[in-house]
Amino acid sequence: MDDEPMSEQETQARTSMDSALSVLADRNRRRVLVSLLDIGPQSRTRPLDLQDVLRSGEASGSCEIRMRHVHLPKLADKGYIEWDRTTDEIRQGQRFA
């Protein structure tokens, strides 16, 4: 390995890649993103409903709890989705692409 320190740009790229891989590491988060991808660009105007996502995978109460308290908040915090907690509508976020 090279002993030279990483540049600021290399550090930011690595951090960004680590963040993206962390988000994609979970099957449930990938399912949300793929569901939005399947809708296509219309997901900005026609949101995905959380219940549709839950029906597309394992259907259990614990899955819904994890989705609401772990997966959707993480995706929203990282900017991959916009999630309206009151209506359970999910849209592509600014970092979706």
TIROFI-281546 format. One line per field, with one value per atom (N, C-alpha, C, CB): residue number from 1; residue in one letter; chain; atom name; x negated, y, z. Coordinates in Angstrom, 3 decimals, padded with zeros to 6 digits. Glycine has a CB too. Layout:
BEGIN
pos	[NUM / ...] .
code	[A / ...] .
unit	[A / ...] .
site	[CA / ...] .
c1	[X / ...] .
c2	[Y / ...] .
c3	[Z / ...] .
//
This chain:
BEGIN
pos	[1 / 1 / 1 / 1 / 2 / 2 / 2 / 2 / 3 / 3 / 3 / 3 / 4 / 4 / 4 / 4 / 5 / 5 / 5 / 5 / 6 / 6 / 6 / 6 / 7 / 7 / 7 / 7 / 8 / 8 / 8 / 8 / 9 / 9 / 9 / 9 / 10 / 10 / 10 / 10 / 11 / 11 / 11 / 11 / 12 / 12 / 12 / 12 / 13 / 13 / 13 / 13 / 14 / 14 / 14 / 14 / 15 / 15 / 15 / 15 / 16 / 16 / 16 / 16 / 17 / 17 / 17 / 17 / 18 / 18 / 18 / 18 / 19 / 19 / 19 / 19 / 20 / 20 / 20 / 20 / 21 / 21 / 21 / 21 / 22 / 22 / 22 / 22 / 23 / 23 / 23 / 23 / 24 / 24 / 24 / 24 / 25 / 25 / 25 / 25 / 26 / 26 / 26 / 26 / 27 / 27 / 27 / 27 / 28 / 28 / 28 / 28 / 29 / 29 / 29 / 29 / 30 / 30 / 30 / 30 / 31 / 31 / 31 / 31 / 32 / 32 / 32 / 32 / 33 / 33 / 33 / 33 / 34 / 34 / 34 / 34 / 35 / 35 / 35 / 35 / 36 / 36 / 36 / 36 / 37 / 37 / 37 / 37 / 38 / 38 / 38 / 38 / 39 / 39 / 39 / 39 / 40 / 40 / 40 / 40 / 41 / 41 / 41 / 41 / 42 / 42 / 42 / 42 / 43 / 43 / 43 / 43 / 44 / 44 / 44 / 44 / 45 / 45 / 45 / 45 / 46 / 46 / 46 / 46 / 47 / 47 / 47 / 47 / 48 / 48 / 48 / 48 / 49 / 49 / 49 / 49 / 50 / 50 / 50 / 50 / 51 / 51 / 51 / 51 / 52 / 52 / 52 / 52 / 53 / 53 / 53 / 53 / 54 / 54 / 54 / 54 / 55 / 55 / 55 / 55 / 56 / 56 / 56 / 56 / 57 / 57 / 57 / 57 / 58 / 58 / 58 / 58 / 59 / 59 / 59 / 59 / 60 / 60 / 60 / 60 / 61 / 61 / 61 / 61 / 62 / 62 / 62 / 62 / 63 / 63 / 63 / 63 / 64 / 64 / 64 / 64 / 65 / 65 / 65 / 65 / 66 / 66 / 66 / 66 / 67 / 67 / 67 / 67 / 68 / 68 / 68 / 68 / 69 / 69 / 69 / 69 / 70 / 70 / 70 / 70 / 71 / 71 / 71 / 71 / 72 / 72 / 72 / 72 / 73 / 73 / 73 / 73 / 74 / 74 / 74 / 74 / 75 / 75 / 75 / 75 / 76 / 76 / 76 / 76 / 77 / 77 / 77 / 77 / 78 / 78 / 78 / 78 / 79 / 79 / 79 / 79 / 80 / 80 / 80 / 80 / 81 / 81 / 81 / 81 / 82 / 82 / 82 / 82 / 83 / 83 / 83 / 83 / 84 / 84 / 84 / 84 / 85 / 85 / 85 / 85 / 86 / 86 / 86 / 86 / 87 / 87 / 87 / 87 / 88 / 88 / 88 / 88 / 89 / 89 / 89 / 89 / 90 / 90 / 90 / 90 / 91 / 91 / 91 / 91 / 92 / 92 / 92 / 92 / 93 / 93 / 93 / 93 / 94 / 94 / 94 / 94 / 95 / 95 / 95 / 95 / 96 / 96 / 96 / 96 / 97 / 97 / 97 / 97] .
code	[M / M / M / M / D / D / D / D / D / D / D / D / E / E / E / E / P / P / P / P / M / M / M / M / S / S / S / S / E / E / E / E / Q / Q / Q / Q / E / E / E / E / T / T / T / T / Q / Q / Q / Q / A / A / A / A / R / R / R / R / T / T / T / T / S / S / S / S / M / M / M / M / D / D / D / D / S / S / S / S / A / A / A / A / L / L / L / L / S / S / S / S / V / V / V / V / L / L / L / L / A / A / A / A / D / D / D / D / R / R / R / R / N / N / N / N / R / R / R / R / R / R / R / R / R / R / R / R / V / V / V / V / L / L / L / L / V / V / V / V / S / S / S / S / L / L / L / L / L / L / L / L / D / D / D / D / I / I / I / I / G / G / G / G / P / P / P / P / Q / Q / Q / Q / S / S / S / S / R / R / R / R / T / T / T / T / R / R / R / R / P / P / P / P / L / L / L / L / D / D / D / D / L / L / L / L / Q / Q / Q / Q / D / D / D / D / V / V / V / V / L / L / L / L / R / R / R / R / S / S / S / S / G / G / G / G / E / E / E / E / A / A / A / A / S / S / S / S / G / G / G / G / S / S / S / S / C / C / C / C / E / E / E / E / I / I / I / I / R / R / R / R / M / M / M / M / R / R / R / R / H / H / H / H / V / V / V / V / H / H / H / H / L / L / L / L / P / P / P / P / K / K / K / K / L / L / L / L / A / A / A / A / D / D / D / D / K / K / K / K / G / G / G / G / Y / Y / Y / Y / I / I / I / I / E / E / E / E / W / W / W / W / D / D / D / D / R / R / R / R / T / T / T / T / T / T / T / T / D / D / D / D / E / E / E / E / I / I / I / I / R / R / R / R / Q / Q / Q / Q / G / G / G / G / Q / Q / Q / Q / R / R / R / R / F / F / F / F / A / A / A / A] .
unit	[A / A / A / A / A / A / A / A / A / A / A / A / A / A / A / A / A / A / A / A / A / A / A / A / A / A / A / A / A / A / A / A / A / A / A / A / A / A / A / A / A / A / A / A / A / A / A / A / A / A / A / A / A / A / A / A / A / A / A / A / A / A / A / A / A / A / A / A / A / A / A / A / A / A / A / A / A / A / A / A / A / A / A / A / A / A / A / A / A / A / A / A / A / A / A / A / A / A / A / A / A / A / A / A / A / A / A / A / A / A / A / A / A / A / A / A / A / A / A / A / A / A / A / A / A / A / A / A / A / A / A / A / A / A / A / A / A / A / A / A / A / A / A / A / A / A / A / A / A / A / A / A / A / A / A / A / A / A / A / A / A / A / A / A / A / A / A / A / A / A / A / A / A / A / A / A / A / A / A / A / A / A / A / A / A / A / A / A / A / A / A / A / A / A / A / A / A / A / A / A / A / A / A / A / A / A / A / A / A / A / A / A / A / A / A / A / A / A / A / A / A / A / A / A / A / A / A / A / A / A / A / A / A / A / A / A / A / A / A / A / A / A / A / A / A / A / A / A / A / A / A / A / A / A / A / A / A / A / A / A / A / A / A / A / A / A / A / A / A / A / A / A / A / A / A / A / A / A / A / A / A / A / A / A / A / A / A / A / A / A / A / A / A / A / A / A / A / A / A / A / A / A / A / A / A / A / A / A / A / A / A / A / A / A / A / A / A / A / A / A / A / A / A / A / A / A / A / A / A / A / A / A / A / A / A / A / A / A / A / A / A / A / A / A / A / A / A / A / A / A / A / A / A / A / A / A / A / A / A / A / A / A / A / A / A / A / A / A / A / A / A / A / A / A / A / A / A / A / A / A / A / A / A / A / A / A / A / A] .
site	[N / CA / C / CB / N / CA / C / CB / N / CA / C / CB / N / CA / C / CB / N / CA / C / CB / N / CA / C / CB / N / CA / C / CB / N / CA / C / CB / N / CA / C / CB / N / CA / C / CB / N / CA / C / CB / N / CA / C / CB / N / CA / C / CB / N / CA / C / CB / N / CA / C / CB / N / CA / C / CB / N / CA / C / CB / N / CA / C / CB / N / CA / C / CB / N / CA / C / CB / N / CA / C / CB / N / CA / C / CB / N / CA / C / CB / N / CA / C / CB / N / CA / C / CB / N / CA / C / CB / N / CA / C / CB / N / CA / C / CB / N / CA / C / CB / N / CA / C / CB / N / CA / C / CB / N / CA / C / CB / N / CA / C / CB / N / CA / C / CB / N / CA / C / CB / N / CA / C / CB / N / CA / C / CB / N / CA / C / CB / N / CA / C / CB / N / CA / C / CB / N / CA / C / CB / N / CA / C / CB / N / CA / C / CB / N / CA / C / CB / N / CA / C / CB / N / CA / C / CB / N / CA / C / CB / N / CA / C / CB / N / CA / C / CB / N / CA / C / CB / N / CA / C / CB / N / CA / C / CB / N / CA / C / CB / N / CA / C / CB / N / CA / C / CB / N / CA / C / CB / N / CA / C / CB / N / CA / C / CB / N / CA / C / CB / N / CA / C / CB / N / CA / C / CB / N / CA / C / CB / N / CA / C / CB / N / CA / C / CB / N / CA / C / CB / N / CA / C / CB / N / CA / C / CB / N / CA / C / CB / N / CA / C / CB / N / CA / C / CB / N / CA / C / CB / N / CA / C / CB / N / CA / C / CB / N / CA / C / CB / N / CA / C / CB / N / CA / C / CB / N / CA / C / CB / N / CA / C / CB / N / CA / C / CB / N / CA / C / CB / N / CA / C / CB / N / CA / C / CB / N / CA / C / CB / N / CA / C / CB / N / CA / C / CB / N / CA / C / CB / N / CA / C / CB / N / CA / C / CB / N / CA / C / CB / N / CA / C / CB / N / CA / C / CB / N / CA / C / CB / N / CA / C / CB / N / CA / C / CB / N / CA / C / CB / N / CA / C / CB / N / CA / C / CB] .
c1	[-000.835 / 000.000 / -000.873 / 000.946 / -000.335 / -001.018 / -000.903 / -000.430 / -002.013 / -001.996 / -001.633 / -003.336 / -001.357 / -001.000 / 000.395 / -001.072 / 000.572 / 001.914 / 002.884 / 001.864 / 004.166 / 005.188 / 005.474 / 006.482 / 005.810 / 006.206 / 007.598 / 006.168 / 007.986 / 009.334 / 010.401 / 009.526 / 010.163 / 011.117 / 011.221 / 010.696 / 010.083 / 010.097 / 010.810 / 008.665 / 010.599 / 011.248 / 012.759 / 010.704 / 013.198 / 014.639 / 015.250 / 014.901 / 014.541 / 015.045 / 015.184 / 014.108 / 014.184 / 014.241 / 015.388 / 012.904 / 015.557 / 016.643 / 017.988 / 016.547 / 018.129 / 019.380 / 019.664 / 019.323 / 018.641 / 018.804 / 019.166 / 017.518 / 018.497 / 018.812 / 020.260 / 017.858 / 020.708 / 022.079 / 023.074 / 022.294 / 022.823 / 023.720 / 023.774 / 023.268 / 022.620 / 022.596 / 023.293 / 021.164 / 023.175 / 023.866 / 025.378 / 023.463 / 025.860 / 027.300 / 027.756 / 027.634 / 026.958 / 027.342 / 027.121 / 026.571 / 026.485 / 026.152 / 027.381 / 025.254 / 028.478 / 029.666 / 030.668 / 030.320 / 031.181 / 032.143 / 033.412 / 032.507 / 033.894 / 035.128 / 034.935 / 035.597 / 033.783 / 033.521 / 033.370 / 032.250 / 032.712 / 032.585 / 033.962 / 031.684 / 034.861 / 036.215 / 036.960 / 037.010 / 036.805 / 037.442 / 036.886 / 037.219 / 035.572 / 034.946 / 035.300 / 033.430 / 035.322 / 035.683 / 037.149 / 035.427 / 038.012 / 039.422 / 039.572 / 040.235 / 038.806 / 038.839 / 038.260 / 038.062 / 037.239 / 036.625 / 037.605 / 035.342 / 038.377 / 039.366 / 040.443 / 040.012 / 040.816 / 041.804 / 041.208 / 042.269 / 039.914 / 039.226 / 039.317 / 039.789 / 039.095 / 039.098 / 040.427 / 038.766 / 041.502 / 042.806 / 042.853 / 043.893 / 041.875 / 041.920 / 041.742 / 040.844 / 041.351 / 041.291 / 042.702 / 040.403 / 043.603 / 044.973 / 045.974 / 045.378 / 045.691 / 046.564 / 045.785 / 047.058 / 046.010 / 045.196 / 045.511 / 045.400 / 044.567 / 044.718 / 045.339 / 043.351 / 046.210 / 046.840 / 046.088 / 048.357 / 045.828 / 045.110 / 045.768 / 045.029 / 047.083 / 047.780 / 047.472 / 049.298 / 047.275 / 046.890 / 045.518 / 046.889 / 044.610 / 043.261 / 043.335 / 042.330 / 044.120 / 044.230 / 044.842 / 045.069 / 045.811 / 046.432 / 045.451 / 047.663 / 044.448 / 043.508 / 042.445 / 042.839 / 042.405 / 041.391 / 041.984 / 040.260 / 041.147 / 041.638 / 042.732 / 040.481 / 043.832 / 044.968 / 045.061 / 046.295 / 044.519 / 044.642 / 044.684 / 043.468 / 045.246 / 045.307 / 043.929 / 046.094 / 042.988 / 041.637 / 040.959 / 040.793 / 041.276 / 040.704 / 041.196 / 041.082 / 042.476 / 043.028 / 042.410 / 044.559 / 042.215 / 041.594 / 040.169 / 041.606 / 039.399 / 038.011 / 037.986 / 037.287 / 038.946 / 039.000 / 039.223 / 040.118 / 040.167 / 040.514 / 039.446 / 041.825 / 038.778 / 037.873 / 036.388 / 038.119 / 036.071 / 034.666 / 034.424 / 034.227 / 035.059 / 034.712 / 035.138 / 035.327 / 036.404 / 036.855 / 036.172 / 038.365 / 036.016 / 035.281 / 033.850 / 035.263 / 033.179 / 031.800 / 031.758 / 031.159 / 032.652 / 032.707 / 033.033 / 033.748 / 033.938 / 034.320 / 033.178 / 035.589 / 032.527 / 031.420 / 030.277 / 030.907 / 030.036 / 028.947 / 029.362 / 028.462 / 030.660 / 031.127 / 031.534 / 030.076 / 031.615 / 031.994 / 033.494 / 031.535 / 034.259 / 035.721 / 036.235 / 036.409 / 037.454 / 038.250 / 039.413 / 038.735 / 039.622 / 040.657 / 041.565 / 040.034 / 042.837 / 043.839 / 044.367 / 045.006 / 043.985 / 044.336 / 045.834 / 043.590 / 046.545 / 047.981 / 048.789 / 048.484 / 048.362 / 049.102 / 048.406 / 049.294 / 047.175 / 046.346 / 046.042 / 047.030 / 045.987 / 045.612 / 044.098 / 046.331 / 043.529 / 042.089 / 041.806 / 041.490 / 040.887 / 040.477 / 038.958 / 040.978 / 038.461 / 037.013 / 036.492 / 036.646 / 035.370 / 034.725 / 033.673 / 034.104 / 033.028 / 032.049 / 030.824 / 031.608 / 030.497 / 029.336 / 029.725 / 028.559 / 030.972 / 031.452 / 030.612 / 032.915 / 030.321 / 029.579 / 028.226 / 029.415] .
c2	[-001.182 / 000.000 / 001.236 / 000.003 / 002.274 / 003.555 / 004.273 / 004.422 / 004.826 / 005.516 / 006.992 / 005.385 / 007.466 / 008.871 / 009.110 / 009.286 / 010.239 / 010.546 / 010.823 / 011.760 / 010.519 / 010.766 / 012.257 / 009.987 / 012.685 / 014.071 / 014.270 / 014.459 / 015.507 / 015.826 / 015.227 / 017.358 / 015.302 / 014.768 / 013.240 / 015.160 / 012.562 / 011.111 / 010.709 / 010.563 / 011.479 / 011.212 / 011.369 / 012.147 / 012.429 / 012.641 / 011.542 / 014.010 / 011.120 / 010.054 / 008.750 / 009.855 / 008.445 / 007.216 / 007.279 / 006.982 / 008.425 / 008.596 / 008.448 / 009.962 / 009.036 / 008.943 / 007.492 / 009.840 / 006.785 / 005.388 / 004.531 / 004.861 / 004.753 / 004.011 / 004.244 / 004.417 / 005.495 / 005.834 / 005.121 / 007.355 / 005.148 / 004.495 / 002.990 / 004.781 / 002.378 / 000.936 / 000.569 / 000.431 / 001.434 / 001.203 / 001.212 / 002.268 / 002.146 / 002.226 / 001.006 / 003.521 / 000.595 / -000.517 / -001.890 / -000.436 / -001.935 / -003.210 / -003.991 / -002.967 / -003.324 / -003.998 / -004.272 / -003.160 / -005.483 / -005.905 / -005.061 / -007.368 / -004.685 / -003.892 / -002.499 / -003.788 / -001.885 / -000.560 / -000.667 / 000.070 / -001.731 / -001.926 / -002.111 / -003.148 / -002.813 / -003.046 / -001.723 / -003.970 / -000.800 / 000.520 / 001.239 / 001.377 / 001.256 / 001.972 / 001.343 / 002.000 / 000.017 / -000.659 / -000.387 / -002.185 / -000.363 / -000.053 / 001.341 / -000.158 / 002.303 / 003.656 / 003.672 / 004.635 / 002.876 / 002.788 / 002.197 / 001.944 / 001.197 / 000.571 / 001.555 / -000.615 / 002.482 / 003.502 / 004.442 / 004.297 / 004.696 / 005.578 / 007.025 / 005.418 / 007.929 / 009.356 / 009.848 / 010.144 / 009.114 / 009.518 / 009.474 / 008.629 / 008.826 / 008.721 / 010.079 / 007.757 / 011.094 / 012.455 / 013.017 / 013.386 / 012.606 / 013.126 / 012.094 / 013.586 / 010.839 / 009.760 / 008.952 / 008.843 / 009.207 / 008.563 / 007.075 / 009.266 / 006.402 / 005.003 / 004.957 / 004.243 / 004.014 / 003.864 / 002.786 / 003.498 / 003.040 / 002.092 / 000.721 / 002.611 / 000.661 / -000.633 / -001.435 / -000.422 / -000.745 / -001.432 / -002.075 / -000.450 / -001.366 / -001.899 / -003.109 / -000.819 / -003.010 / -004.118 / -005.353 / -003.699 / -005.145 / -006.279 / -006.957 / -005.815 / -006.219 / -006.777 / -007.663 / -005.662 / -007.722 / -008.532 / -009.311 / -007.665 / -009.536 / -010.278 / -009.470 / -010.594 / -010.113 / -009.414 / -009.793 / -009.751 / -008.960 / -009.202 / -007.864 / -010.079 / -007.884 / -006.663 / -006.145 / -006.899 / -007.060 / -006.611 / -005.952 / -007.787 / -006.397 / -005.767 / -004.323 / -006.570 / -004.110 / -002.752 / -001.855 / -002.780 / -002.388 / -001.605 / -001.228 / -002.391 / -002.201 / -001.912 / -000.914 / -003.211 / -001.049 / -000.140 / 001.296 / -000.564 / 001.477 / 002.815 / 003.420 / 002.756 / 002.590 / 003.112 / 003.004 / 002.401 / 002.222 / 002.045 / 002.406 / 000.598 / 001.661 / 001.746 / 003.050 / 000.600 / 003.417 / 004.662 / 005.896 / 004.802 / 005.985 / 007.142 / 007.232 / 007.094 / 006.086 / 006.103 / 006.565 / 004.709 / 006.035 / 006.455 / 007.943 / 005.627 / 008.424 / 009.844 / 010.726 / 010.083 / 010.320 / 011.110 / 011.251 / 010.474 / 010.208 / 010.234 / 010.897 / 008.823 / 011.252 / 011.970 / 011.090 / 012.892 / 009.765 / 008.883 / 008.894 / 007.474 / 009.173 / 009.245 / 010.466 / 007.955 / 010.847 / 011.782 / 010.954 / 013.058 / 010.986 / 010.155 / 011.028 / 009.029 / 011.014 / 011.732 / 010.756 / 012.299 / 010.962 / 010.025 / 009.991 / 010.394 / 011.051 / 011.063 / 010.297 / 012.500 / 010.359 / 009.667 / 008.394 / 010.597 / 008.172 / 007.033 / 007.037 / 005.737 / 008.222 / 008.340 / 008.487 / 009.550 / 007.757 / 007.745 / 008.209 / 006.329 / 009.159 / 009.683 / 009.608 / 011.149 / 009.711 / 009.792 / 011.054 / 009.772 / 010.923 / 012.063 / 012.673 / 011.655 / 013.714 / 014.440 / 013.603 / 015.689 / 012.600 / 011.752 / 010.414 / 011.513 / 010.270 / 008.986 / 008.491 / 009.110 / 009.381 / 008.984 / 008.422 / 010.162] .
c3	[000.000 / 000.000 / 000.000 / 001.203 / -000.509 / -000.593 / 000.750 / -001.738 / 001.234 / 002.524 / 002.415 / 003.183 / 001.205 / 001.036 / 001.594 / -000.454 / 002.286 / 002.805 / 001.660 / 003.763 / 001.925 / 000.911 / 000.816 / 001.233 / -000.390 / -000.585 / -000.006 / -002.086 / 000.160 / 000.655 / -000.260 / 000.761 / -001.558 / -002.532 / -002.404 / -003.972 / -002.230 / -002.063 / -000.770 / -002.068 / 000.286 / 001.561 / 001.436 / 002.648 / 000.756 / 000.567 / -000.292 / -000.076 / -001.336 / -002.211 / -001.432 / -003.427 / -000.599 / 000.196 / 001.202 / 000.927 / 001.852 / 002.819 / 002.135 / 003.510 / 000.950 / 000.198 / -000.199 / -001.057 / -000.643 / -001.033 / 000.182 / -001.698 / 001.303 / 002.526 / 002.954 / 003.657 / 002.847 / 003.217 / 002.306 / 003.152 / 000.998 / 000.040 / 000.282 / -001.403 / 000.525 / 000.767 / 002.069 / 000.793 / 003.069 / 004.338 / 004.131 / 005.378 / 003.342 / 003.059 / 002.266 / 002.282 / 001.293 / 000.421 / 001.055 / -000.866 / 002.209 / 002.848 / 003.299 / 004.032 / 003.523 / 004.035 / 002.918 / 005.134 / 002.877 / 001.847 / 001.857 / 002.041 / 003.035 / 003.121 / 002.542 / 004.574 / 002.789 / 002.205 / 000.692 / 002.825 / 000.233 / -001.218 / -001.844 / -001.534 / -001.152 / -001.675 / -001.866 / -000.724 / -000.921 / -001.051 / -002.273 / 000.230 / -002.408 / -003.524 / -004.867 / -003.350 / -004.938 / -006.186 / -006.526 / -006.076 / -005.528 / -005.776 / -006.378 / -004.472 / -005.858 / -006.425 / -007.837 / -005.527 / -008.052 / -009.375 / -010.378 / -009.322 / -009.940 / -010.821 / -011.262 / -010.122 / -010.374 / -010.737 / -011.776 / -009.485 / -011.662 / -012.593 / -012.168 / -013.978 / -013.095 / -012.779 / -012.209 / -014.013 / -012.449 / -011.933 / -010.410 / -012.508 / -009.762 / -008.299 / -007.635 / -007.803 / -008.385 / -007.828 / -007.713 / -008.712 / -008.626 / -008.603 / -008.093 / -009.992 / -008.299 / -007.823 / -006.794 / -009.010 / -005.524 / -004.491 / -004.332 / -003.166 / -003.746 / -003.380 / -001.997 / -003.418 / -001.762 / -000.454 / 000.335 / -000.598 / 001.599 / 002.442 / 002.425 / 003.867 / 002.429 / 002.432 / 001.168 / 002.560 / 000.035 / -001.205 / -001.056 / -002.396 / -000.420 / -000.193 / 000.721 / 000.415 / 001.771 / 002.719 / 002.060 / 003.929 / 001.167 / 000.466 / -000.480 / -000.315 / -000.951 / -001.920 / -001.277 / -002.677 / 000.042 / 000.711 / 001.852 / 001.216 / 002.866 / 004.027 / 004.717 / 005.017 / 004.989 / 005.597 / 007.067 / 004.858 / 007.911 / 009.348 / 010.061 / 009.880 / 011.242 / 012.036 / 012.382 / 013.299 / 012.636 / 012.981 / 011.789 / 013.479 / 010.583 / 009.382 / 009.272 / 008.098 / 009.513 / 009.437 / 010.504 / 009.594 / 011.689 / 012.763 / 012.390 / 014.089 / 011.904 / 011.481 / 010.332 / 011.059 / 009.414 / 008.273 / 008.749 / 007.293 / 009.672 / 010.167 / 011.080 / 010.908 / 011.858 / 012.876 / 012.524 / 014.154 / 011.501 / 011.137 / 009.665 / 011.405 / 008.774 / 007.357 / 006.676 / 006.635 / 006.813 / 006.174 / 006.759 / 006.314 / 008.088 / 008.611 / 008.096 / 010.114 / 007.968 / 007.473 / 006.021 / 007.605 / 005.194 / 003.793 / 003.673 / 003.029 / 004.504 / 004.472 / 004.977 / 005.320 / 006.060 / 006.612 / 005.617 / 007.898 / 004.836 / 003.855 / 002.547 / 003.578 / 002.409 / 001.226 / 000.057 / 000.777 / 000.252 / -000.842 / -001.094 / -000.554 / -000.041 / -000.189 / 000.547 / 000.348 / 000.203 / 000.995 / 001.510 / 000.148 / 002.817 / 003.432 / 004.273 / 004.293 / 003.940 / 004.724 / 005.769 / 003.814 / 007.005 / 008.085 / 008.374 / 009.353 / 008.054 / 008.350 / 007.301 / 008.438 / 006.044 / 004.976 / 004.508 / 003.794 / 004.972 / 004.560 / 003.068 / 004.928 / 002.483 / 001.071 / 000.971 / 000.396 / 000.012 / -000.198 / -001.621 / 000.061 / -001.748 / -003.049 / -003.152 / -003.251 / -004.371 / -004.567 / -003.906 / -006.077 / -003.211 / -002.577 / -003.475 / -001.262 / -002.994 / -003.812 / -004.160 / -003.092 / -003.351 / -003.625 / -004.243 / -002.347 / -004.680 / -005.197 / -006.380 / -005.620 / -007.299 / -008.498 / -008.142 / -009.441] .
//
